[in-house]
């Protein structure tokens, strides 16, 4: 999922009310994944 692909047209159209999902979802997924990787590696 590339957040830049829907963000470009949204910036031009100034319709950013639902684009926060595309921007925050990768970060919200990366934090638990990094914690799980650190836990599993010891």
C-alpha positions, 0 to 999 in steps of 0.5 A: 500500500503506497500512501503517496498514490492516494495522497497526491490527488487528495492534496490537489483536490484538498480532500484530506478528511479520510486520508489520515488512514493511509498515512497513519496505518503503516506507522501503527502497523510498524510499531507492533511489528518492530516490538514483536521482532525485537521480542522474538530475536531476544 
